[in-house]
Amino acid sequence: MDSIDDSKPVVPHGFNIDTIMRYASRAAYSPLASYLIVNALSRRLKTATAKDKLSAAAALWAAANVVVPGVGKLAGRLFYGGKKAVQWQSEIVVVTGGSNGVGLELVKRLLKAGARVAILDVHAFPIDDARYNDQWKYYSCDITNLEQVKEVAGQIRADLGDATMLVNNAGIVVGKLLLDMSDREVDKVVDVNLTSQFHLIRQFLPAMLKAKRGHIVSIGSIVSFVGTPQASTYCATKGAVRILHESLRREVASRYEANSIQFTIAFPGVINTGLFGGLDLGSFLFPTLRPDSIARKVFAALGSGKGEEIFLPTMANLLPIINTLPLGVQSTICDVLGGNNNAMSSFSGHTKY
Ligand SMILES: NC(=O)c1ccc[n+]([C@@H]2O[C@H](COP(=O)([O-])OP(=O)(O)OC[C@H]3O[C@@H](n4cnc5c(N)ncnc54)[C@H](O)[C@@H]3O)[C@@H](O)[C@H]2O)c1
């Protein structure tokens, strides 16, 4: 297995808003840098009292940046014994679409951590590393086929045991106008991206409810919030996945009173896996991500034992807010500033299914 390099920033370097915010927040939370910057600014003030006040505020902020993380670490040690919430050796993780892209990057991290992993994919799992051979099993499975899913779920239970984590990751896109798509293409996009999630959840959730532990992950997209021309079927499935995730999270907590079962959903922008080949949202506001960008965030959420909503890159955090604005404003932001109407014109990703 390739060595895993998690030292790179989650959102790639370059002149983009994420890089600027990364350096700005590093400066703001560094006791020394924040003190020096604010003190330098205070010199521009006119009155001595104002200078003193700002200087005192800078010292207070710097002190807080030393004390607060220290107290946080101490509390973590005291309450959690410094250990991770999840013991990977006792986790059995089902990952759909684990043979490529985001799924593959996630599987690598799960194996390295010690989890046992079931990979469901229509393409063979590409990793051959003797160190991990006992930890994973590949199941050739078209997740749109309910009979196959049922059969494979039974095999996983027999081979590895009851799944404790399920990652609904596999997804496809057909980048065509709705009227240019064949009936089969429409069905296939809906079946892979959405219907399969119902099948898989219905197979693996019951054992999680019984054990009163588990974690279910869905990979949505920024288009879970913003519809895009030439990808209406894909966007519709990603919007539906968001609501499925939300309904299920509430259903499990309120009707089964199983708050211990966690739910994580990711809303990524474009990732350079080839799925959306040719697409460029403009590198400043929506820098293109790597598959490990999302995999690392999902892995961290699983490891923390706490469900999360992952928005990447940073501007994706604004999408739920944009949806609440008047239609005209939404259009201006998405179409004029974000180039949403023509984003798919250059699409050259996977199209044949
Ligand atoms: N690539 C992007 O720009 C992007 C952006 C936002 C969200 N996403 C989402 O992230 C997830 C992962 O995407 P990716 O870019 O890693 O894609 P990818 O094409 O690199 O990998 C997807 C995997 O799913 C598998 N798969 C496809 N159909 C299947 C089926 N019927 N049964 C079983 N496996 C099947 C493929 O064989 C492949 O291994 C998807 O849900 C996708 O919609 C991707």
PDBQT file of the ligand as one rigid body, heavy atoms in Angstrom, charges set to zero:
ROOT
HETATM    1  N1  LIG A 401     -15.304  13.573  -7.704  1.00  0.00    +0.000 N 
HETATM    2  C1  LIG A 401     -15.976  14.668  -7.352  1.00  0.00    +0.000 C 
HETATM    3  O1  LIG A 401     -15.720  15.776  -7.873  1.00  0.00    +0.000 OA
HETATM    4  C2  LIG A 401     -17.050  14.595  -6.289  1.00  0.00    +0.000 A 
HETATM    5  C3  LIG A 401     -17.585  15.778  -5.782  1.00  0.00    +0.000 A 
HETATM    6  C4  LIG A 401     -18.562  15.717  -4.792  1.00  0.00    +0.000 A 
HETATM    7  C5  LIG A 401     -18.997  14.488  -4.334  1.00  0.00    +0.000 A 
HETATM    8  N2  LIG A 401     -18.478  13.347  -4.857  1.00  0.00    +0.000 N 
HETATM    9  C6  LIG A 401     -18.991  12.070  -4.371  1.00  0.00    +0.000 C 
HETATM   10  O2  LIG A 401     -17.937  11.368  -3.718  1.00  0.00    +0.000 OA
HETATM   11  C7  LIG A 401     -18.182   9.964  -3.823  1.00  0.00    +0.000 C 
HETATM   12  C8  LIG A 401     -16.928   9.277  -4.337  1.00  0.00    +0.000 C 
HETATM   13  O3  LIG A 401     -16.643   9.814  -5.624  1.00  0.00    +0.000 OA
HETATM   14  P1  LIG A 401     -15.226   9.616  -6.324  1.00  0.00    +0.000 P 
HETATM   15  O4  LIG A 401     -14.916  10.901  -6.971  1.00  0.00    +0.000 OA
HETATM   16  O5  LIG A 401     -14.278   8.996  -5.394  1.00  0.00    +0.000 OA
HETATM   17  O6  LIG A 401     -15.651   8.605  -7.477  1.00  0.00    +0.000 OA
HETATM   18  P2  LIG A 401     -14.801   7.477  -8.212  1.00  0.00    +0.000 P 
HETATM   19  O7  LIG A 401     -15.405   7.292  -9.547  1.00  0.00    +0.000 OA
HETATM   20  O8  LIG A 401     -13.346   7.770  -8.123  1.00  0.00    +0.000 OA
HETATM   21  O9  LIG A 401     -15.081   6.188  -7.306  1.00  0.00    +0.000 OA
HETATM   22  C9  LIG A 401     -16.381   5.679  -7.185  1.00  0.00    +0.000 C 
HETATM   23  C10 LIG A 401     -16.299   4.198  -6.937  1.00  0.00    +0.000 C 
HETATM   24  O10 LIG A 401     -17.663   3.702  -6.912  1.00  0.00    +0.000 OA
HETATM   25  C11 LIG A 401     -17.700   2.483  -7.627  1.00  0.00    +0.000 C 
HETATM   26  N3  LIG A 401     -19.039   2.198  -8.154  1.00  0.00    +0.000 N 
HETATM   27  C12 LIG A 401     -19.679   2.851  -9.167  1.00  0.00    +0.000 A 
HETATM   28  N4  LIG A 401     -20.857   2.253  -9.417  1.00  0.00    +0.000 NA
HETATM   29  C13 LIG A 401     -20.960   1.215  -8.554  1.00  0.00    +0.000 A 
HETATM   30  C14 LIG A 401     -21.948   0.224  -8.350  1.00  0.00    +0.000 A 
HETATM   31  N5  LIG A 401     -23.067   0.153  -9.089  1.00  0.00    +0.000 N 
HETATM   32  N6  LIG A 401     -21.734  -0.703  -7.381  1.00  0.00    +0.000 NA
HETATM   33  C15 LIG A 401     -20.597  -0.669  -6.626  1.00  0.00    +0.000 A 
HETATM   34  N7  LIG A 401     -19.627   0.256  -6.792  1.00  0.00    +0.000 NA
HETATM   35  C16 LIG A 401     -19.812   1.182  -7.749  1.00  0.00    +0.000 A 
HETATM   36  C17 LIG A 401     -16.685   2.681  -8.762  1.00  0.00    +0.000 C 
HETATM   37  O11 LIG A 401     -16.280   1.447  -9.321  1.00  0.00    +0.000 OA
HETATM   38  C18 LIG A 401     -15.576   3.441  -8.049  1.00  0.00    +0.000 C 
HETATM   39  O12 LIG A 401     -14.616   2.545  -7.498  1.00  0.00    +0.000 OA
HETATM   40  C19 LIG A 401     -19.377   9.821  -4.744  1.00  0.00    +0.000 C 
HETATM   41  O13 LIG A 401     -20.544   9.636  -3.975  1.00  0.00    +0.000 OA
HETATM   42  C20 LIG A 401     -19.448  11.139  -5.473  1.00  0.00    +0.000 C 
HETATM   43  O14 LIG A 401     -20.738  11.444  -5.916  1.00  0.00    +0.000 OA
HETATM   44  C21 LIG A 401     -17.493  13.361  -5.799  1.00  0.00    +0.000 A 
ENDROOT
TORSDOF 0
